[in-house]
């Protein structure tokens, strides 16, 4: 992750990096909607260049909201006990020129290839894809493995 943000919680910077590199769950991104209610979106992500990167269609509500107000929050966590993960406050930056590039990286990360569904469908719409850079300002890790299981926690996976 890029320097310049505050990190708290039980994990070191290296443990956070390992967790994010190895995670294949979606990132949840919360943005501010025009109505004042928060908007929550689950997206594939990849840690690159010190940020968390996602891709979506340029007309997706999350892309429109972040273009209007880049303040956001995020969470990457496991789906089953024992619970662990990271969350934080961030700036969401829309990159119109990197959508297809990031989409291809995400397809390889989550599917392993471009041919497995929904790869071909997503690639057929790549010209209208945008990249979202989630640039953390604060990051908090949590890890309940020790209190939810017998024994000491293993390194983040």
QUIPEFEN-V349980 format. One record per helix or strand of 3 or more residues. SS is the DSSP state (hx for helix, st for strand). FROM is the first residue (numbers start at 1). LEN is the number of residues. If there is no record, write none. Layout:
{{SS;FROM;LEN} {SS;FROM;LEN}}
This chain:
{{st;6;3} {hx;13;10} {st;27;6} {st;38;6} {st;46;3} {st;51;7} {hx;61;8} {st;71;7} {st;84;12} {hx;99;13} {hx;119;6} {hx;126;3} {st;129;8} {st;138;6} {hx;145;4}}
